[in-house]
Structures are given as structure tokens and as C-alpha cells.
Amino acid sequence: MSSVPQKAFSLQSIVRPNIWALKPYRCARDDYSTGILLDANENTHGPALPPPEALSTSHLNRYPDPHQSLLKSLVAAHRGLDAASTGFFVGVGSDECLDLVVRVFCVPGKEKVLVCPPTYGMYGVVAQVNDVGVTAVPLDVEGGRFQLRVDEIAAAVEANPAIKVIFLCHPGNPTGTLLAHDDIRAVLELQAFHGIVVVDEAYIDFCDQGASVVSWVARYPNLIVTQTLSKAFGLAGIRLGAAITTPEIAQILNSAKAPYNVSTPASALALSALSAAGLTTMRTHVSSILAQRDALISKLGTVPRLGPTIGGNDANFVLVPVLDAQGRPSNPIAKSVYRAMAEQEGVVVRFRGEELGCEGCLRVTVGTEEENGVLIEKLRGLLADLA
């Protein structure tokens, strides 16, 4: 057999430069996947499904419903929206919604998105994947405020007409803080901005009634609100999110998506979660989480070398700084505590100290009463050794 001559091949030369340079979103499960998992803002109370939940397999040989009309109508009813005058896109988690917004509205290599750090890291990832630039206007982090700097956002969009999408996280991640409605409204009404404002409401069900801006889509033709079943509904495993907007924008998003993006099992579980029984279960779980959040904040305040939680505490997690001997937030100590908790104590939280305004901070998902008790016990033991 004659040998086949080897020709030169360079993978880097044929991969798009923006993809070659990409730093992928770092998931909570990238570091630790066993133990008491209080690192990914999952709902530790379980899915909002009426028991027992049995899925029919009779239609799995057929493609899924490409329109998900019933699911969209249940989302509309749950949010108190008029399904006939509101537009819906249903995707594989909120992340597909975010990615599709960038693909639809931003020209690769020319246009940009604006983000307000500290914020959800996927905004930057989907921008880079799509070869779209990122302009950052940091939040006002003074005193743990984590609020929009509207004047700076206005100056940024006026100076750079290439900005086509503004991402606002409400409540924020990792801040857990609701944005002021007046500030969101001011961004939507910026005269110099002619693009889309995306308000990401992944954690909105943990907030007081009236916190959501989803009803504003009837007034603002440039608004998209993204929501998810991953958090309050406890269905992170089915990857189901929605973009709620005008019918005109929704039509464009639905035209640009893959034909059968939401699977039949995911859709069936989502329909069950949005049923009357499922909503009752969800609200029961949320009520328990909110009670445990208050109790957790109180107990964290008794642990040596922890500062008071920062941010608004408006989600299913809290952000707490680890302090040095002088009472200052410390990234090295926080990182060592994070690793020791996971590797020695079997309790996984998330180190967020490298985020703006979050120095020395651990982000802790609110668990069950038992999980929170173990967390406090292990933290107290580790930090007592530093006292």
C-alpha cells in the first residue's frame, strides 16, 4: 500500500478568529459536581410538577410542535398578559433567547452589545460567538447598590451608534439586586439609542409582585423580556426559556430559530409546570425558599469572618464577603474557603470575588433548611480556624 502524503493543516487558520479567542462560559459544574450543590442557583426543593408525573412516549417518533402555541398561552396567562397582542419565543433556556437576539439584531464584526457588570457572563459569550463587540458600562457598586448608571449608558450609546442591544439583568446575577424601574424606563427611552433592550428576569419569581417589567412590552416596541423555568420552577434540566416581546419582534425570532428547537418531553414537562397544580407547587417552593433565604442571611451574620450580605437579596441566592483579620473582603481567603468547602466538606458554593464590586464574595444558593444548616456548620468550622 502506498503511503498517503501528509499535507500541512492548521486548525487555527480555518476557525473564525473570534471563536479561536473565545473563553467559554464557565459553568458551576465545571469545578465540582458532587456534594451539597449550592453554587448554581438551582431550586433545591425540586421541580414544580404535580405528583405523580408520567410522560407519554407515544409521540416521540414525531417531531415536536414547532410553534408551542399552548405553552405560550400558559406563559401569557401566568404573567397576566394578553396572548393575542403579545409576542413569544420559546427556546432552549434563556440562553438560546439571548443568542438569537444577538444573531438577529447585530451585524458580525461591525456592531456591539452593551452590558453592565457585574452581570451574567453569557451576554459576553454570545456576543463573542457571534463576532459582536462588547461595551461595558459598570453598575454603580458603591455600598453594594448595584444599580444602573443611566447617564453613562446614555453617553456610551450616543458616542457609539454601533451598539444595537443593551442587556439588563433584573434581578442581577451575581448581585441578586433588582434594578430601579425608573432607570430601566430611562434606558428604554434614550433618544440616542435605536436598538433593543433585553431585560433578563431569570429570578423574577423570587421578587415581590410588581417587580417584573414584562407588562411593559405593550408600551415599548424595543423591549424584550427573557424568563426561564430553570429557577423558581425547578426545571433547570429541561432547558426551557422564553422571550416575551412585541408580536413583530417575536415573529422575527421565531422565523430565525431552528425548526424544532424545543423537544416534546421538555414541552410536556413545561406544560405540567404551568398547570394550576404546577403553579401551586412552584409558589409553595418559592415561599419556602424565601423563608429559608431570610433565615440563611441571619445565620450567616453569626459566622466569624463573614461580612453582611451585599446586594438586594432579591433572588434565590445571597452574596456574602469573606473578611481578613482586619475586616476587609479578601479574595485569597474566600477562594481557599470555596475550595475547602467543596473538597473537604462536601458543600459547593461559588467564588465570585473577581466580579466588579464583589471582592472576597461567595455566592450561596439558598438550599433546604437541612442543607443550609450543614452549610453554616461547615463554614463556621472553617472560618473559626482563621479567627
ChimeraX attribute file (.defattr): number of C-alpha atoms within 10 A of each C-alpha:
attribute: neighborCount
match mode: 1-to-1
recipient: residues
	/A:1	3
	/A:2	4
	/A:3	5
	/A:4	6
	/A:5	6
	/A:6	6
	/A:7	6
	/A:8	5
	/A:9	8
	/A:10	8
	/A:11	7
	/A:12	11
	/A:13	9
	/A:14	9
	/A:15	11
	/A:16	12
	/A:17	13
	/A:18	16
	/A:19	15
	/A:20	13
	/A:21	12
	/A:22	14
	/A:23	12
	/A:24	14
	/A:25	14
	/A:26	10
	/A:27	11
	/A:28	17
	/A:29	12
	/A:30	8
	/A:31	12
	/A:32	17
	/A:33	12
	/A:34	12
	/A:35	13
	/A:36	19
	/A:37	23
	/A:38	24
	/A:39	23
	/A:40	18
	/A:41	27
	/A:42	22
	/A:43	25
	/A:44	20
	/A:45	18
	/A:46	16
	/A:47	22
	/A:48	28
	/A:49	23
	/A:50	17
	/A:51	9
	/A:52	6
	/A:53	9
	/A:54	9
	/A:55	11
	/A:56	10
	/A:57	9
	/A:58	7
	/A:59	10
	/A:60	11
	/A:61	8
	/A:62	8
	/A:63	13
	/A:64	18
	/A:65	15
	/A:66	16
	/A:67	16
	/A:68	17
	/A:69	14
	/A:70	12
	/A:71	18
	/A:72	20
	/A:73	18
	/A:74	19
	/A:75	22
	/A:76	18
	/A:77	13
	/A:78	13
	/A:79	13
	/A:80	11
	/A:81	19
	/A:82	13
	/A:83	17
	/A:84	9
	/A:85	11
	/A:86	20
	/A:87	24
	/A:88	29
	/A:89	25
	/A:90	30
	/A:91	25
	/A:92	17
	/A:93	24
	/A:94	24
	/A:95	19
	/A:96	20
	/A:97	26
	/A:98	23
	/A:99	17
	/A:100	20
	/A:101	22
	/A:102	25
	/A:103	19
	/A:104	13
	/A:105	16
	/A:106	23
	/A:107	16
	/A:108	16
	/A:109	12
	/A:110	11
	/A:111	20
	/A:112	25
	/A:113	26
	/A:114	24
	/A:115	23
	/A:116	23
	/A:117	24
	/A:118	24
	/A:119	24
	/A:120	19
	/A:121	16
	/A:122	15
	/A:123	23
	/A:124	24
	/A:125	19
	/A:126	23
	/A:127	24
	/A:128	23
	/A:129	21
	/A:130	20
	/A:131	23
	/A:132	24
	/A:133	20
	/A:134	19
	/A:135	17
	/A:136	15
	/A:137	19
	/A:138	20
	/A:139	22
	/A:140	18
	/A:141	18
	/A:142	9
	/A:143	9
	/A:144	16
	/A:145	17
	/A:146	28
	/A:147	21
	/A:148	21
	/A:149	16
	/A:150	19
	/A:151	12
	/A:152	13
	/A:153	23
	/A:154	18
	/A:155	12
	/A:156	18
	/A:157	23
	/A:158	15
	/A:159	11
	/A:160	15
	/A:161	14
	/A:162	19
	/A:163	24
	/A:164	21
	/A:165	24
	/A:166	25
	/A:167	20
	/A:168	24
	/A:169	27
	/A:170	29
	/A:171	29
	/A:172	28
	/A:173	22
	/A:174	26
	/A:175	32
	/A:176	24
	/A:177	24
	/A:178	25
	/A:179	20
	/A:180	15
	/A:181	13
	/A:182	10
	/A:183	15
	/A:184	18
	/A:185	14
	/A:186	14
	/A:187	20
	/A:188	20
	/A:189	13
	/A:190	16
	/A:191	11
	/A:192	14
	/A:193	23
	/A:194	16
	/A:195	20
	/A:196	22
	/A:197	23
	/A:198	24
	/A:199	24
	/A:200	25
	/A:201	23
	/A:202	25
	/A:203	27
	/A:204	24
	/A:205	22
	/A:206	21
	/A:207	18
	/A:208	9
	/A:209	8
	/A:210	9
	/A:211	18
	/A:212	21
	/A:213	18
	/A:214	21
	/A:215	17
	/A:216	15
	/A:217	20
	/A:218	16
	/A:219	9
	/A:220	16
	/A:221	16
	/A:222	18
	/A:223	24
	/A:224	29
	/A:225	26
	/A:226	26
	/A:227	25
	/A:228	27
	/A:229	25
	/A:230	22
	/A:231	25
	/A:232	29
	/A:233	26
	/A:234	23
	/A:235	23
	/A:236	20
	/A:237	12
	/A:238	18
	/A:239	20
	/A:240	25
	/A:241	25
	/A:242	25
	/A:243	30
	/A:244	28
	/A:245	27
	/A:246	21
	/A:247	19
	/A:248	12
	/A:249	23
	/A:250	19
	/A:251	14
	/A:252	14
	/A:253	22
	/A:254	18
	/A:255	11
	/A:256	13
	/A:257	17
	/A:258	10
	/A:259	13
	/A:260	14
	/A:261	16
	/A:262	23
	/A:263	18
	/A:264	22
	/A:265	16
	/A:266	17
	/A:267	20
	/A:268	14
	/A:269	21
	/A:270	24
	/A:271	18
	/A:272	19
	/A:273	24
	/A:274	23
	/A:275	18
	/A:276	13
	/A:277	14
	/A:278	21
	/A:279	19
	/A:280	16
	/A:281	21
	/A:282	26
	/A:283	16
	/A:284	13
	/A:285	22
	/A:286	23
	/A:287	13
	/A:288	16
	/A:289	26
	/A:290	19
	/A:291	13
	/A:292	18
	/A:293	24
	/A:294	13
	/A:295	15
	/A:296	24
	/A:297	18
	/A:298	13
	/A:299	14
	/A:300	21
	/A:301	14
	/A:302	13
	/A:303	17
	/A:304	18
	/A:305	24
	/A:306	24
	/A:307	20
	/A:308	14
	/A:309	20
	/A:310	20
	/A:311	24
	/A:312	18
	/A:313	22
	/A:314	23
	/A:315	29
	/A:316	26
	/A:317	28
	/A:318	27
	/A:319	27
	/A:320	27
	/A:321	27
	/A:322	26
	/A:323	23
	/A:324	18
	/A:325	10
	/A:326	8
	/A:327	12
	/A:328	15
	/A:329	22
	/A:330	18
	/A:331	22
	/A:332	15
	/A:333	19
	/A:334	25
	/A:335	19
	/A:336	12
	/A:337	20
	/A:338	21
	/A:339	20
	/A:340	17
	/A:341	20
	/A:342	20
	/A:343	14
	/A:344	10
	/A:345	18
	/A:346	18
	/A:347	24
	/A:348	27
	/A:349	24
	/A:350	24
	/A:351	26
	/A:352	25
	/A:353	23
	/A:354	12
	/A:355	15
	/A:356	15
	/A:357	23
	/A:358	24
	/A:359	21
	/A:360	26
	/A:361	31
	/A:362	26
	/A:363	26
	/A:364	25
	/A:365	26
	/A:366	29
	/A:367	27
	/A:368	19
	/A:369	16
	/A:370	8
	/A:371	16
	/A:372	23
	/A:373	15
	/A:374	17
	/A:375	24
	/A:376	16
	/A:377	14
	/A:378	18
	/A:379	22
	/A:380	17
	/A:381	14
	/A:382	19
	/A:383	17
	/A:384	12
	/A:385	8
	/A:386	12
	/A:387	9
